């Protein structure tokens, strides 16, 4: 059993009792309201301007609050939500194929390998339909059928077609809709936008979140901002691996600073490795590019049956020598098996020496059959921009030759712990979108990240934040408070310390080193031995970083190296926290695969045919809980708190996609 | 063909907005042909840092052609010489060994240079704030399928909405006109039924904001379309001109 003792000292999740179907309406009815005249007196800080942050800033602005919104990019329109390709789920059942709120709820819980909180997930499914209505009203140009109604496609882990899309640019179109809503509020003066400003510290006043410290990335000026509540919508931490599909600037600093101030970090080891990315081609590589899951609607994944064929031209490998391994292993879901399962299947094939491409770390995603059936034009209309991206990066033509793909870090399910109000254990600190942990358990289903970001931002947080605000006296704290002065000084001291090291290593070279440790020891397969080694190596890396990093330029100017250094310093410590979480969780579930915990031929479930040898083996008896970690200054390891998962609706079962 | 390249870079270096700026000659060595243009700059920057010099500053984020943040003028062409791509999607296999490459920021009076190759494009945000949206409150929408929209119309709106707001159109234009950017947004929203109630207000507001930001006039050279990474059509500009005229006449007539 785990060496981390743990207690149950987590605040109650705050979801009301009663039937799940009416829980959210009951909650809203009972939640305190703030009258329109009083709303004006409250100020809310929103950090991040992606789908979650942008939509909540716009909606809070519409409601009458004073909103201050911050983003590190040069415009809120550039947040990384923009890169989401395939689509957004909603339980509209426009296809009449048996979809419902309950089915979306169930699929999401099961897809998350039974490690998410039922109440939050049900609410997500419940408001999913409203998101589509809202976006269409904003002018988001979703794909339509000839009859003029909205089109749908299928995504992994579901047997219904509930994904709405705009070619391969769904995230972009949703974010532009959200950015336009935000722009409308900026024009009205209800939202003040701070571009190229990065949050570097959270400010607590008497234990409650009342503001932030930010750095102006152009002038280097450090300033403090106070508010009645703080909302973090700062995305995920995939860049802890250096190589991921995240944008270059995505970082953990905002949430990690909050963690250091006492906010619990929940399930940080739950990271999603996406099966279909363009494989790594060399050391110089700065990021990985996703090829949307939607491609698996028409593309067939295969590898050569014989390792001897791995280096052959795919056209020279006859049909009978190809292994369509997803179709073989998971006949019910086939190429649309969920991400964690598909990724592991691809890794297994490569581990067996059957991987393709120059590095041997790749499998084929083949459109030959689909092009034969529907014609090249139809395939171009469905995925044109993705095929173009692929050919620009690789120099190969995917209409003629199957794509080569390999799993890559894509999304992080873990994040700051929040209750049903989307508030962390630190009063006043709210966390939404990918930055929180709540909805996707141990594995997120495709097309659900956009849904969660917009659900939290447009529909949930603007209602739940009143629970905290109604108890707070508006404008009670200003930046004159000593807590702000102190937080600013400590952030400045940290920057000065970084600038004074004057070592020999570039930030990127140390970030790459971090990425290697994380990918090898806390990536697709994790073991007790590897994780223990990783924790040791990360401690050494932290020391190396703080004694040998080189940051050129000055702190009081635009300085890319300083920005990166500030982020990487946090990533290194955060990596250690991830390893502790992975070490503690002695089971395999979703994206978290502990090699010691997998089904073998000796297991009755395998003999009964419910699952197969090598699949993830969950341990519900000992690990059906959310691991919420609390920072302990100076201690060897963080403190573990457990929120037990109390499933009332869904029966825990072996997750089968056969 | 060799798998790495040696290149002579002429890079624009400018400490801040006030600085005059100048070209600096840098050698880029051992550049893999499969690297992207920005990865080539990463390699050069790593070398600069090793030599204890400040790296070349440039804007970038998603590195997959969709965020619109990267913005380099490469040998005089915004996003470089390849069609339908952003700077981050330009790969070094498009260059030859010993090429000289001129790297500059997007240049326009309305896009002041912040440092080296990074420019301030907030003028685009202010144009959107002047009407580039549909004023619909969260929660007030009807069921999405209660408003059927012809597929062709939706596809056209999507083609205009594909703009990533990078500013290549401005950088490519000898007049630094923002007409392609503005027209793409106006047509995206004004062509849809949801955008009708505010269509006149939208086009007037956005065009006037564009003028006040210091962008130049369009003289139909269509360099913008050639440089656009999302291949937004100049037909949008013709449609913008006609909707602007209708709106302005309506305004003059007091309707």
HADDOCK unambig.tbl for C-alpha pairs under 7 A between the chains (distance, minus, plus):
assign (segid A and resid 59 and name CA) (segid B and resid 138 and name CA) 6.23 0.50 0.50
assign (segid A and resid 62 and name CA) (segid B and resid 137 and name CA) 6.96 0.50 0.50
assign (segid A and resid 75 and name CA) (segid B and resid 122 and name CA) 6.93 0.50 0.50
assign (segid A and resid 78 and name CA) (segid B and resid 67 and name CA) 4.84 0.50 0.50
assign (segid A and resid 78 and name CA) (segid B and resid 68 and name CA) 6.77 0.50 0.50
assign (segid A and resid 78 and name CA) (segid B and resid 69 and name CA) 6.90 0.50 0.50
assign (segid A and resid 80 and name CA) (segid B and resid 62 and name CA) 6.71 0.50 0.50
assign (segid A and resid 82 and name CA) (segid B and resid 66 and name CA) 6.82 0.50 0.50
assign (segid A and resid 82 and name CA) (segid B and resid 67 and name CA) 6.23 0.50 0.50
assign (segid A and resid 83 and name CA) (segid B and resid 66 and name CA) 6.13 0.50 0.50
assign (segid A and resid 83 and name CA) (segid B and resid 67 and name CA) 6.95 0.50 0.50
assign (segid A and resid 132 and name CA) (segid B and resid 144 and name CA) 6.36 0.50 0.50
assign (segid A and resid 133 and name CA) (segid B and resid 141 and name CA) 5.62 0.50 0.50
assign (segid A and resid 133 and name CA) (segid B and resid 142 and name CA) 6.11 0.50 0.50
assign (segid A and resid 133 and name CA) (segid B and resid 143 and name CA) 5.30 0.50 0.50
assign (segid A and resid 133 and name CA) (segid B and resid 144 and name CA) 4.39 0.50 0.50
assign (segid A and resid 134 and name CA) (segid B and resid 138 and name CA) 6.52 0.50 0.50
assign (segid A and resid 134 and name CA) (segid B and resid 139 and name CA) 6.70 0.50 0.50
assign (segid A and resid 134 and name CA) (segid B and resid 141 and name CA) 5.31 0.50 0.50
assign (segid A and resid 136 and name CA) (segid B and resid 144 and name CA) 5.99 0.50 0.50
assign (segid A and resid 137 and name CA) (segid B and resid 136 and name CA) 6.82 0.50 0.50
assign (segid A and resid 137 and name CA) (segid B and resid 141 and name CA) 5.94 0.50 0.50
assign (segid A and resid 137 and name CA) (segid B and resid 194 and name CA) 6.24 0.50 0.50
assign (segid A and resid 138 and name CA) (segid B and resid 134 and name CA) 5.43 0.50 0.50
assign (segid A and resid 138 and name CA) (segid B and resid 136 and name CA) 6.39 0.50 0.50
assign (segid A and resid 139 and name CA) (segid B and resid 134 and name CA) 6.99 0.50 0.50
assign (segid A and resid 139 and name CA) (segid B and resid 189 and name CA) 6.38 0.50 0.50
assign (segid A and resid 139 and name CA) (segid B and resid 194 and name CA) 6.27 0.50 0.50
assign (segid A and resid 141 and name CA) (segid B and resid 154 and name CA) 5.93 0.50 0.50
assign (segid A and resid 141 and name CA) (segid B and resid 157 and name CA) 6.45 0.50 0.50
assign (segid A and resid 141 and name CA) (segid B and resid 158 and name CA) 5.30 0.50 0.50
assign (segid A and resid 144 and name CA) (segid B and resid 151 and name CA) 5.51 0.50 0.50
assign (segid A and resid 145 and name CA) (segid B and resid 151 and name CA) 6.07 0.50 0.50
assign (segid A and resid 146 and name CA) (segid B and resid 150 and name CA) 6.79 0.50 0.50
assign (segid A and resid 146 and name CA) (segid B and resid 151 and name CA) 5.39 0.50 0.50
assign (segid A and resid 148 and name CA) (segid B and resid 148 and name CA) 4.47 0.50 0.50
assign (segid A and resid 148 and name CA) (segid B and resid 149 and name CA) 4.49 0.50 0.50
assign (segid A and resid 148 and name CA) (segid B and resid 150 and name CA) 4.66 0.50 0.50
assign (segid A and resid 148 and name CA) (segid B and resid 151 and name CA) 5.51 0.50 0.50
assign (segid A and resid 149 and name CA) (segid B and resid 145 and name CA) 5.73 0.50 0.50
assign (segid A and resid 149 and name CA) (segid B and resid 148 and name CA) 5.12 0.50 0.50
assign (segid A and resid 149 and name CA) (segid B and resid 149 and name CA) 6.70 0.50 0.50
assign (segid A and resid 150 and name CA) (segid B and resid 145 and name CA) 6.64 0.50 0.50
assign (segid A and resid 180 and name CA) (segid B and resid 132 and name CA) 6.55 0.50 0.50
assign (segid A and resid 180 and name CA) (segid B and resid 133 and name CA) 5.00 0.50 0.50
assign (segid A and resid 181 and name CA) (segid B and resid 133 and name CA) 6.50 0.50 0.50
assign (segid A and resid 183 and name CA) (segid B and resid 128 and name CA) 6.59 0.50 0.50
assign (segid A and resid 183 and name CA) (segid B and resid 129 and name CA) 4.80 0.50 0.50
assign (segid A and resid 184 and name CA) (segid B and resid 129 and name CA) 5.69 0.50 0.50
assign (segid A and resid 184 and name CA) (segid B and resid 133 and name CA) 6.67 0.50 0.50
assign (segid A and resid 186 and name CA) (segid B and resid 129 and name CA) 6.93 0.50 0.50
assign (segid A and resid 187 and name CA) (segid B and resid 129 and name CA) 5.35 0.50 0.50
assign (segid A and resid 246 and name CA) (segid B and resid 62 and name CA) 6.84 0.50 0.50
assign (segid A and resid 247 and name CA) (segid B and resid 61 and name CA) 5.02 0.50 0.50
assign (segid A and resid 247 and name CA) (segid B and resid 62 and name CA) 3.93 0.50 0.50
assign (segid A and resid 247 and name CA) (segid B and resid 63 and name CA) 6.68 0.50 0.50
assign (segid A and resid 248 and name CA) (segid B and resid 61 and name CA) 4.97 0.50 0.50
assign (segid A and resid 248 and name CA) (segid B and resid 62 and name CA) 6.12 0.50 0.50
assign (segid A and resid 249 and name CA) (segid B and resid 61 and name CA) 5.93 0.50 0.50
assign (segid A and resid 284 and name CA) (segid B and resid 35 and name CA) 6.96 0.50 0.50
assign (segid A and resid 284 and name CA) (segid B and resid 39 and name CA) 6.61 0.50 0.50
assign (segid A and resid 285 and name CA) (segid B and resid 35 and name CA) 6.97 0.50 0.50
assign (segid A and resid 285 and name CA) (segid B and resid 39 and name CA) 6.77 0.50 0.50
assign (segid A and resid 286 and name CA) (segid B and resid 39 and name CA) 6.51 0.50 0.50
assign (segid A and resid 289 and name CA) (segid B and resid 64 and name CA) 6.60 0.50 0.50
assign (segid A and resid 392 and name CA) (segid B and resid 89 and name CA) 6.49 0.50 0.50
assign (segid A and resid 393 and name CA) (segid B and resid 89 and name CA) 6.80 0.50 0.50
assign (segid A and resid 393 and name CA) (segid B and resid 91 and name CA) 6.99 0.50 0.50
assign (segid A and resid 458 and name CA) (segid B and resid 138 and name CA) 6.50 0.50 0.50
assign (segid A and resid 506 and name CA) (segid B and resid 46 and name CA) 6.97 0.50 0.50
assign (segid A and resid 506 and name CA) (segid B and resid 49 and name CA) 6.62 0.50 0.50
assign (segid A and resid 552 and name CA) (segid B and resid 49 and name CA) 6.79 0.50 0.50
assign (segid A and resid 552 and name CA) (segid B and resid 52 and name CA) 6.57 0.50 0.50
assign (segid A and resid 552 and name CA) (segid B and resid 53 and name CA) 6.52 0.50 0.50
assign (segid A and resid 552 and name CA) (segid B and resid 54 and name CA) 5.46 0.50 0.50
assign (segid A and resid 553 and name CA) (segid B and resid 54 and name CA) 5.76 0.50 0.50
assign (segid A and resid 560 and name CA) (segid B and resid 57 and name CA) 6.91 0.50 0.50
